[in-house]
Amino acid sequence: MGVTSMQQPALLFRLLSEHVPLALAMLDVQDQVLWASTGLLELLDTSEGDLVGQRLTDIVRLVSWSPAHHEDAVSAAGHRWRSVWLASERLDASRMVLMAETIPEGAPAGVAKLLAFVDLQGSQADEVPPFSDPHTGLASQWVFEDRLRHAMRRADRHDQQLAVMLVRLNRANELRRSCGEPIMQTLLAQISRRLTGILRGEDSVAYLGGDRWAVLIEHPVSPESLQAAALRCLEAMEAPFTLGRPPLLLTLSIGIALYPDDGASSEQLMDRAGQALDQAHPAGHAFFDRRLKKVLSQRMALRHRLQEALLSPDRHFAVAYQPQFDLATGGCVGVEALVRWRDPRRGLVSPDEFLPMVAEMGQMVRLDRWVIEQVVTQHQRWQAVGAPLSGLTIAVNLDASLLEQSVFDGRPLDRFLRQRCSELDWLVLEMDGRALSREADTHSLLLRRLSRMGVRLVVDNLGSAPVDLIRLAMLPISQGKIGRELVHGLMDSSPFARQAISALSQCLKALQLGCIMVGVETEDELAAARRKGIDQVQGNLLGAPMTAEALVERLGGGFDPRERLEP
């Protein structure tokens, strides 16, 4: 079909409707097939029973997310036609078809859209779509679609987010007319190289045609990181493009959509990213969820105040202590030191909100060291007055970055601790199991030096992600800590949570490691800890985090938790 007919929409639609059989499908709001024509069943080589009631995108893949352009689409009678690649497990090979999507007026209740397909290129049924763009060298739409689907499955498995950025070259048609197509293809290749050069190696970049690119960004994903990625893409265009003529200053626009918040399927996610792109100004970016811009502004302000707080931690941070109890004796055997930040505008900010910001700023070493200093000072005060609390262990949760040998002041962790206190048999350092497992070989010598100094080491957050317990057991670890997520799963009567806690407890005992359960909030969770053979427990049911003064009043003043811990 030539360009001439494509420039006459009414004529083309009449030819299609009168001379070419249409394959039709009616879908509901969940994209489930309500009805399919015989032509569609033949096109997909399937039966009505296998198609009706199923989500169409679970059965076939429709690849062409770029909004329709004048070269490959026509409009008539409310129809928008575009070229798509059609594939399914039943088809021997993918094939190019025309597809139109409409919202039928006066449709029966439950009908959300009508899809029409026209197989104009049956002779190409044995071909496959291109895997890369010949001009930019980037992955094609087809490859990007496959990567996106796999990434969405990974995100579902790990309960994570991902994002898609659609990038558009501004004034592309004007550039094409003034510079010519050869120059334009060179520009597209140079823009592609700049984009891939400033994005992370794990980010997938594809050229979609129509002067547009798509970027797939996987975990970790946050509004801040996405905005930073978008700004890097925009900044990559600041240097002029020189092609043997006056330098060209080019700009991009970027639309961003998040999965699963903005779309439940790859098609929907790309559509939402396209809608965000339509709202983006030249040399600007936009989120599909416009509320994110306000949220980002608020979080940037919070981040700025947090930076100021980190410069003067004594004025803005405090340490709270949560008691830990032995289930066999009912006595308090230790406390965990927890950092708290009181923001001058918002008041007490949740650690789950500000600690990731501290990590993003690369300041966890500074904050963790401050916490250790406060804990050492507090222990020395208790020792000086002969308080019974000086006999308790004090646990500090550390970021793995504190184990690095090349920290900002050149003092490894063991040297830093030795300079603060000579006796450290009361100190417990808790570290995330994933990070510790990953860095076991790198930091094994440091961990052994810490152990020889009397410091006890605990693997934290067991149950939140897979860890190599056998490998960790080769380190001087004394205890494993079952995380809140798994404990709270007990309240949902989750068989997985019960079985996982039992398995972890038995595995730790087999490795001759102690076991502590945190996040105990209810009597049922406490009873479950007993049944599972847990050694120690910690949680608000037994004692919420409190100041050192309050801890002295409750534990040093005769508070006996055994009444609550008795079966």
C-alpha positions as CSV (number, residue, x, y, z in Angstrom):
1,M,0.0,0.0,0.0
2,G,1.6,3.3,-1.1
3,V,1.9,6.6,0.7
4,T,-0.6,8.1,-1.7
5,S,-3.5,6.1,-0.3
6,M,-2.3,6.6,3.2
7,Q,-2.7,10.3,2.7
8,Q,-6.4,9.7,1.9
9,P,-7.9,8.3,5.1
10,A,-11.6,8.1,4.0
11,L,-10.6,6.2,0.8
12,L,-8.4,3.8,2.7
13,F,-11.0,3.0,5.4
14,R,-13.6,2.4,2.7
15,L,-11.2,0.0,0.9
16,L,-10.5,-1.8,4.1
17,S,-14.1,-2.1,5.2
18,E,-15.5,-3.1,1.7
19,H,-12.8,-5.5,0.4
20,V,-10.7,-6.8,3.3
21,P,-12.2,-9.0,6.1
22,L,-11.9,-7.5,9.5
23,A,-11.0,-9.5,12.7
24,L,-12.8,-8.1,15.6
25,A,-12.8,-8.4,19.4
26,M,-14.8,-6.7,22.2
27,L,-13.0,-6.2,25.5
28,D,-14.0,-5.1,29.0
29,V,-12.1,-2.7,31.2
30,Q,-9.8,-5.5,32.3
31,D,-8.9,-6.2,28.6
32,Q,-10.8,-9.6,28.9
33,V,-12.3,-10.8,25.6
34,L,-16.1,-10.6,25.7
35,W,-16.6,-11.6,22.1
36,A,-14.4,-12.4,19.1
37,S,-15.2,-12.7,15.4
38,T,-14.5,-15.8,13.4
39,G,-11.9,-13.8,11.5
40,L,-9.9,-13.2,14.7
41,L,-10.1,-16.8,15.7
42,E,-8.7,-17.8,12.3
43,L,-6.0,-15.1,12.5
44,L,-4.9,-16.4,15.9
45,D,-5.4,-20.1,15.1
46,T,-7.4,-20.6,18.3
47,S,-11.0,-21.4,19.4
48,E,-13.6,-19.2,20.9
49,G,-13.4,-21.2,24.2
50,D,-9.7,-20.5,24.5
51,L,-10.1,-16.8,23.8
52,V,-13.3,-15.5,25.4
53,G,-13.0,-14.7,29.1
54,Q,-9.2,-14.4,28.8
55,R,-7.1,-11.2,28.9
56,L,-6.1,-10.6,25.3
57,T,-2.6,-9.6,26.3
58,D,-2.2,-12.9,28.1
59,I,-2.7,-14.7,24.8
60,V,-1.2,-12.5,22.1
61,R,1.4,-9.8,22.1
62,L,0.7,-6.5,20.3
63,V,3.9,-4.6,19.9
64,S,3.6,-0.9,18.8
65,W,3.3,1.6,21.6
66,S,4.4,4.6,19.6
67,P,1.4,6.9,19.1
68,A,0.2,6.7,15.5
69,H,2.0,9.0,13.0
70,H,0.8,10.2,9.7
71,E,3.1,7.7,7.9
72,D,1.6,4.6,9.3
73,A,-2.0,5.5,10.5
74,V,-5.2,6.9,9.1
75,S,-8.3,8.2,10.7
76,A,-11.8,7.7,9.5
77,A,-15.2,7.2,11.1
78,G,-13.4,7.5,14.5
79,H,-10.9,4.8,13.7
80,R,-7.1,5.1,14.4
81,W,-5.1,2.5,12.5
82,R,-1.5,1.6,13.3
83,S,0.9,-1.1,12.4
84,V,1.5,-3.7,15.1
85,W,3.4,-7.0,15.3
86,L,1.0,-9.8,16.3
87,A,2.4,-12.9,18.0
88,S,1.1,-15.8,20.2
89,E,2.2,-19.3,21.1
90,R,-0.2,-20.8,18.6
91,L,1.2,-18.8,15.6
92,D,4.2,-20.2,13.8
93,A,5.7,-16.7,13.4
94,S,4.9,-13.1,14.2
95,R,3.1,-11.1,11.6
96,M,2.5,-7.4,10.8
97,V,-1.2,-6.3,10.9
98,L,-3.1,-3.1,11.1
99,M,-5.0,-2.5,14.3
100,A,-7.7,0.0,15.3
101,E,-9.0,0.6,18.8
102,T,-12.2,2.4,19.4
103,I,-14.7,3.0,22.2
104,P,-18.0,2.0,20.6
105,E,-20.9,4.4,21.3
106,G,-24.1,2.8,22.7
107,A,-22.2,-0.5,23.4
108,P,-23.8,-3.0,25.8
109,A,-22.8,-2.7,29.5
110,G,-19.4,-4.0,30.2
111,V,-17.9,-3.3,26.8
112,A,-15.0,-1.0,27.1
113,K,-13.3,-1.1,23.6
114,L,-13.5,-2.7,20.2
115,L,-10.3,-3.9,18.5
116,A,-10.2,-4.4,14.7
117,F,-7.4,-6.2,12.9
118,V,-6.6,-6.3,9.2
119,D,-4.0,-8.8,7.9
120,L,-2.6,-6.9,4.9
121,Q,0.8,-8.6,4.8
122,G,0.1,-12.3,4.8
123,S,3.1,-12.8,2.6
124,Q,5.3,-11.6,5.4
125,A,3.9,-14.1,8.0
126,D,7.1,-16.0,8.0
127,E,9.2,-13.0,8.9
128,V,10.2,-11.8,12.4
129,P,10.3,-8.2,13.6
130,P,13.7,-6.5,13.7
131,F,15.7,-7.0,16.9
132,S,17.7,-3.7,16.6
133,D,17.3,-0.4,14.8
134,P,19.7,-0.2,11.9
135,H,20.4,3.5,12.3
136,T,20.8,3.9,16.1
137,G,22.0,0.3,16.9
138,L,19.6,0.2,19.9
139,A,17.2,-2.5,20.7
140,S,13.9,-2.5,18.8
141,Q,10.4,-2.2,20.1
142,W,10.1,-6.0,19.9
143,V,13.1,-6.6,22.1
144,F,12.1,-3.8,24.5
145,E,8.6,-5.3,24.9
146,D,10.2,-8.7,25.8
147,R,12.5,-7.1,28.3
148,L,9.6,-5.1,29.9
149,R,7.4,-8.2,30.3
150,H,10.3,-10.1,32.0
151,A,11.1,-7.1,34.2
152,M,7.4,-6.9,35.3
153,R,7.4,-10.5,36.3
154,R,10.6,-10.0,38.3
155,A,9.1,-6.9,40.0
156,D,6.0,-9.0,40.9
157,R,8.1,-11.8,42.4
158,H,10.2,-9.4,44.5
159,D,7.4,-6.9,45.3
160,Q,9.3,-4.1,43.6
161,Q,8.6,-1.2,41.2
162,L,9.9,-0.4,37.8
163,A,9.5,2.5,35.5
164,V,9.3,3.4,31.8
165,M,10.5,6.7,30.4
166,L,9.4,7.7,27.0
167,V,11.8,10.2,25.4
168,R,10.9,12.4,22.4
169,L,13.1,14.7,20.3
170,N,11.5,18.1,20.1
171,R,11.1,19.9,16.7
172,A,11.9,16.6,14.9
173,N,9.8,17.3,11.8
174,E,11.2,20.8,11.5
175,L,14.8,19.4,11.8
176,R,14.0,16.7,9.2
177,R,12.8,19.4,6.7
178,S,15.7,21.8,7.3
179,C,18.5,19.2,7.5
180,G,17.3,16.3,5.4
181,E,16.9,12.7,6.2
182,P,20.6,11.6,6.1
183,I,21.5,14.3,8.6
184,M,18.5,13.4,10.7
185,Q,19.6,9.7,10.9
186,T,23.0,10.8,12.1
187,L,21.5,13.0,14.8
188,L,19.3,10.1,16.0
189,A,22.4,7.9,16.3
190,Q,24.3,10.6,18.2
191,I,21.3,11.2,20.6
192,S,21.1,7.5,21.2
193,R,24.8,7.3,22.1
194,R,24.4,10.2,24.5
195,L,21.4,8.6,26.2
196,T,23.1,5.2,26.7
197,G,26.2,7.0,27.9
198,I,24.5,8.7,30.8
199,L,22.1,6.0,31.9
200,R,23.0,3.0,34.1
201,G,24.4,-0.1,32.4
202,E,21.4,-2.1,33.7
203,D,18.8,0.3,32.2
204,S,17.4,-0.9,28.8
205,V,17.2,1.7,26.1
206,A,15.3,1.1,22.8
207,Y,14.5,3.2,19.8
208,L,10.8,3.1,19.0
209,G,10.9,5.0,15.7
210,G,9.1,8.3,15.2
211,D,12.0,10.1,16.9
212,R,11.2,8.5,20.2
213,W,13.1,6.3,22.7
214,A,12.0,4.1,25.6
215,V,14.0,3.5,28.7
216,L,13.3,0.7,31.2
217,I,14.4,1.4,34.7
218,E,14.3,-1.4,37.3
219,H,15.0,-1.6,41.0
220,P,15.9,0.5,42.9
221,V,13.1,2.9,41.7
222,S,11.9,6.0,43.5
223,P,10.5,9.3,42.3
224,E,13.8,10.9,43.2
225,S,15.9,8.4,41.2
226,L,13.6,8.7,38.2
227,Q,13.7,12.5,38.3
228,A,17.5,12.3,38.5
229,A,17.6,9.9,35.5
230,A,15.3,12.2,33.5
231,L,17.4,15.3,34.3
232,R,20.6,13.4,33.2
233,C,18.9,12.7,29.9
234,L,18.0,16.3,29.4
235,E,21.4,17.5,30.5
236,A,23.0,15.1,27.9
237,M,21.6,17.4,25.2
238,E,23.2,20.6,26.4
239,A,26.3,20.2,24.3
240,P,25.7,21.4,20.7
241,F,25.6,18.8,17.9
242,T,28.1,19.6,15.2
243,L,27.6,18.0,11.8
244,G,29.7,20.2,9.5
245,R,27.2,23.1,9.6
246,P,26.1,25.6,12.3
247,P,25.9,23.7,15.7
248,L,22.4,22.5,16.6
249,L,21.0,22.8,20.0
250,L,18.4,20.0,20.6
251,T,16.0,19.3,23.4
252,L,14.1,16.3,24.6
253,S,10.8,15.8,26.4
254,I,10.3,12.9,28.8
255,G,7.2,11.1,30.1
256,I,7.4,8.7,33.1
257,A,5.1,6.0,34.3
258,L,5.6,3.5,37.2
259,Y,4.6,-0.1,37.5
260,P,2.4,-1.2,39.0
261,D,1.0,2.1,40.2
262,D,0.3,3.6,36.8
263,G,-0.4,0.5,34.7
264,A,-1.0,-3.2,35.3
265,S,0.1,-4.4,31.8
266,S,3.0,-3.5,29.5
267,E,0.6,-1.9,27.0
268,Q,-1.1,0.2,29.7
269,L,2.2,1.2,31.2
270,M,3.5,2.4,27.9
271,D,0.2,4.2,27.2
272,R,0.4,6.0,30.5
273,A,4.0,7.0,29.8
274,G,2.9,8.4,26.5
275,Q,0.2,10.4,28.2
276,A,2.8,11.8,30.6
277,L,5.0,12.7,27.6
278,D,2.2,14.7,26.1
279,Q,2.1,16.8,29.3
280,A,5.9,17.4,29.3
281,H,7.3,20.7,28.2
282,P,10.3,20.9,25.8
283,A,13.4,20.2,27.8
284,G,11.2,19.0,30.6
285,H,9.8,15.8,32.1
286,A,6.4,14.8,33.6
287,F,5.1,11.9,35.6
288,F,1.8,10.3,34.7
289,D,0.7,10.7,38.3
290,R,0.9,14.5,38.6
291,R,0.8,14.3,42.4
292,L,4.4,12.9,42.3
293,K,5.6,16.4,41.4
294,K,4.2,17.8,44.6
295,V,5.5,14.8,46.6
296,L,9.0,15.2,45.1
297,S,9.0,18.9,46.0
298,Q,8.1,18.0,49.6
299,R,10.7,15.2,49.8
300,M,13.4,17.5,48.3
301,A,12.7,20.0,51.1
302,L,12.8,17.2,53.6
303,R,16.1,16.0,52.1
304,H,17.5,19.5,52.4
305,R,16.6,19.6,56.1
306,L,18.0,16.2,56.6
307,Q,21.3,17.3,55.1
308,E,21.4,20.2,57.6
309,A,20.6,17.8,60.5
310,L,23.5,15.4,59.5
311,L,25.9,18.3,59.9
312,S,24.8,18.9,63.5
313,P,23.6,15.4,64.6
314,D,23.7,16.2,68.4
315,R,21.0,18.9,67.8
316,H,18.7,16.9,65.6
317,F,19.1,13.2,66.3
318,A,18.5,11.0,69.4
319,V,18.9,7.4,70.3
320,A,16.0,5.3,71.6
321,Y,16.4,1.8,73.2
322,Q,14.1,-1.2,72.8
323,P,14.5,-4.1,75.3
324,Q,15.1,-7.7,74.2
325,F,14.0,-10.6,76.3
326,D,15.0,-14.2,76.7
327,L,12.1,-16.5,76.4
328,A,13.5,-19.2,78.7
329,T,14.1,-16.9,81.7
330,G,11.8,-14.0,80.9
331,G,14.6,-11.6,81.7
332,C,15.8,-8.6,79.7
333,V,19.2,-9.6,78.2
334,G,19.8,-6.6,76.0
335,V,18.6,-3.5,74.1
336,E,18.7,-2.3,70.6
337,A,19.8,1.2,69.9
338,L,17.5,2.9,67.3
339,V,18.2,6.3,65.8
340,R,15.4,8.9,65.8
341,W,15.2,12.2,63.9
342,R,12.9,15.1,65.0
343,D,12.4,17.3,61.9
344,P,11.7,21.0,63.0
345,R,8.7,21.1,60.6
346,R,7.2,17.6,60.7
347,G,8.3,16.4,64.1
348,L,9.3,12.8,64.5
349,V,10.0,11.3,61.1
350,S,9.8,7.5,60.6
351,P,13.2,5.8,60.2
352,D,11.8,4.0,57.1
353,E,11.4,7.4,55.5
354,F,14.7,9.2,56.4
355,L,17.2,6.3,56.5
356,P,16.9,5.5,52.8
357,M,17.5,9.2,52.1
358,V,20.7,9.1,54.3
359,A,21.8,6.1,52.3
360,E,21.2,7.8,49.0
361,M,23.3,10.8,50.2
362,G,26.1,8.4,51.1
363,Q,26.0,9.5,54.7
364,M,25.2,6.2,56.5
365,V,28.8,5.9,57.8
366,R,28.6,9.4,59.4
367,L,25.2,8.7,61.0
368,D,26.1,5.1,62.2
369,R,29.3,6.3,63.7
370,W,27.4,9.0,65.6
371,V,25.0,6.4,66.9
372,I,27.9,4.2,68.1
373,E,29.4,7.2,69.9
374,Q,26.2,7.8,71.7
375,V,25.8,4.2,72.7
376,V,29.4,4.0,74.0
377,T,28.9,7.1,76.0
378,Q,25.7,5.8,77.5
379,H,27.2,2.5,78.4
380,Q,30.1,4.3,80.1
381,R,27.6,6.4,82.1
382,W,25.8,3.3,83.3
383,Q,29.1,1.7,84.3
384,A,30.2,4.8,86.2
385,V,27.2,4.7,88.5
386,G,27.1,0.9,88.7
387,A,23.7,0.6,87.0
388,P,22.5,-2.9,86.3
389,L,21.8,-1.8,82.8
390,S,25.6,-1.8,82.2
391,G,25.4,-5.6,82.2
392,L,23.0,-5.7,79.1
393,T,24.2,-6.0,75.5
394,I,23.5,-3.1,73.3
395,A,22.8,-3.8,69.6
396,V,23.4,-1.3,66.9
397,N,22.1,-1.8,63.3
398,L,24.8,-0.9,60.9
399,D,24.8,-0.2,57.2
400,A,27.2,-2.4,55.2
401,S,29.1,0.7,54.0
402,L,30.6,0.9,57.5
403,L,32.6,-2.2,56.8
404,E,34.4,-0.6,53.9
405,Q,38.1,-0.1,54.5
406,S,38.3,3.1,52.6
407,V,35.8,5.2,54.5
408,F,35.9,9.0,54.4
409,D,38.5,9.4,57.2
410,G,40.5,6.3,56.5
411,R,39.6,4.6,59.8
412,P,38.3,1.0,59.5
413,L,35.5,0.0,61.9
414,D,37.7,-1.9,64.3
415,R,40.1,1.0,64.7
416,F,37.2,3.4,65.2
417,L,35.7,1.2,67.9
418,R,39.1,0.7,69.7
419,Q,39.5,4.4,69.9
420,R,36.1,4.8,71.6
421,C,36.2,1.9,74.1
422,S,38.7,-0.7,75.3
423,E,36.1,-3.2,76.5
424,L,33.5,-4.2,73.8
425,D,32.0,-7.5,75.0
426,W,28.7,-5.7,75.5
427,L,28.4,-4.4,71.9
428,V,26.4,-6.2,69.3
429,L,26.5,-5.2,65.6
430,E,23.6,-6.1,63.4
431,M,24.0,-6.2,59.6
432,D,21.6,-6.9,56.8
433,G,21.8,-10.6,55.8
434,R,21.8,-9.9,52.1
435,A,24.6,-7.3,52.2
436,L,26.6,-9.5,54.6
437,S,26.2,-12.6,52.4
438,R,27.2,-10.6,49.3
439,E,30.3,-9.1,50.9
440,A,31.3,-12.1,53.1
441,D,34.6,-12.7,51.3
442,T,35.5,-9.1,51.1
443,H,35.0,-8.3,54.8
444,S,35.7,-11.6,56.5
445,L,39.0,-10.5,58.0
446,L,37.5,-7.3,59.4
447,L,34.6,-9.3,60.9
448,R,37.0,-11.7,62.6
449,R,39.0,-8.8,64.0
450,L,35.8,-7.4,65.5
451,S,35.0,-10.8,67.0
452,R,38.4,-11.0,68.6
453,M,37.7,-7.6,70.2
454,G,34.7,-9.1,71.9
455,V,32.0,-7.6,69.5
456,R,29.1,-9.9,68.8
457,L,27.8,-10.0,65.2
458,V,24.2,-10.6,64.2
459,V,22.6,-11.3,60.8
460,D,19.6,-9.0,60.5
461,N,16.4,-9.2,58.3
462,L,16.3,-12.9,57.9
463,G,13.2,-13.9,55.9
464,S,13.0,-10.6,53.9
465,A,15.2,-12.0,51.1
466,P,17.2,-15.1,50.3
467,V,20.6,-15.4,52.0
468,D,23.3,-18.0,52.1
469,L,23.1,-19.1,55.7
470,I,25.8,-21.8,55.2
471,R,28.2,-19.1,53.9
472,L,27.3,-16.7,56.7
473,A,27.9,-19.5,59.3
474,M,31.5,-19.5,58.2
475,L,31.8,-16.0,59.6
476,P,32.0,-15.2,63.3
477,I,28.2,-14.7,63.6
478,S,26.5,-15.4,66.9
479,Q,22.9,-14.9,66.1
480,G,20.2,-14.5,63.4
481,K,17.4,-12.0,63.6
482,I,14.0,-12.8,62.0
483,G,12.6,-9.7,60.4
484,R,9.3,-7.9,60.9
485,E,7.8,-8.8,57.5
486,L,7.9,-12.5,58.3
487,V,6.6,-12.1,61.9
488,H,3.7,-9.9,60.8
489,G,2.8,-12.6,58.3
490,L,1.7,-14.7,61.2
491,M,-1.2,-12.3,61.8
492,D,-2.5,-13.1,58.3
493,S,-2.5,-16.8,59.1
494,S,0.1,-17.2,56.4
495,P,1.3,-20.8,56.0
496,F,4.5,-19.5,54.4
497,A,5.3,-17.3,57.4
498,R,4.8,-20.1,59.9
499,Q,6.8,-22.6,57.8
500,A,9.6,-20.1,57.1
501,I,10.0,-19.1,60.8
502,S,10.1,-22.8,61.8
503,A,12.7,-23.5,59.0
504,L,14.8,-20.5,60.0
505,S,14.8,-21.4,63.7
506,Q,15.8,-25.0,63.0
507,C,18.5,-24.0,60.6
508,L,20.0,-21.5,63.0
509,K,20.0,-24.0,65.8
510,A,21.6,-26.6,63.5
511,L,24.4,-24.0,62.8
512,Q,24.7,-23.3,66.6
513,L,23.4,-19.8,66.2
514,G,21.0,-18.0,68.5
515,C,17.7,-16.7,67.1
516,I,15.8,-13.5,67.9
517,M,12.4,-12.5,66.6
518,V,11.7,-8.8,66.2
519,G,8.4,-6.9,65.7
520,V,6.4,-8.9,68.2
521,E,3.3,-6.9,68.6
522,T,0.6,-9.4,69.8
523,E,0.2,-12.2,72.3
524,D,-0.4,-14.6,69.4
525,E,3.0,-13.6,67.9
526,L,4.6,-14.1,71.3
527,A,3.0,-17.5,71.6
528,A,4.2,-18.5,68.1
529,A,7.7,-17.5,69.0
530,R,7.6,-20.0,71.9
531,R,6.2,-22.8,69.7
532,K,8.9,-22.2,67.1
533,G,11.7,-22.5,69.6
534,I,12.9,-18.8,69.3
535,D,15.5,-17.8,71.9
536,Q,14.8,-14.1,72.2
537,V,12.1,-11.7,71.3
538,Q,11.8,-7.9,70.8
539,G,8.7,-5.8,70.0
540,N,6.3,-3.2,71.2
541,L,4.3,-5.8,73.1
542,L,7.2,-6.2,75.5
543,G,8.5,-2.7,75.4
544,A,8.5,0.2,72.8
545,P,11.7,2.1,72.0
546,M,12.3,4.6,74.8
547,T,14.9,7.1,76.0
548,A,17.8,6.0,78.1
549,E,16.2,7.7,81.1
550,A,12.9,5.8,80.6
551,L,14.8,2.6,80.2
552,V,16.4,3.1,83.5
553,E,13.1,3.8,85.1
554,R,11.4,0.7,83.7
555,L,14.2,-1.9,83.9
556,G,16.5,-0.4,86.5
557,G,13.5,0.4,88.7
558,G,12.3,-3.1,89.1
559,F,10.2,-3.6,86.0
560,D,9.8,-7.4,85.6
561,P,8.7,-8.5,82.1
562,R,8.3,-12.1,83.2
563,E,4.7,-11.5,84.1
564,R,4.0,-10.9,80.5
565,L,6.3,-13.6,79.3
566,E,4.8,-16.3,81.4
567,P,2.9,-18.9,79.3
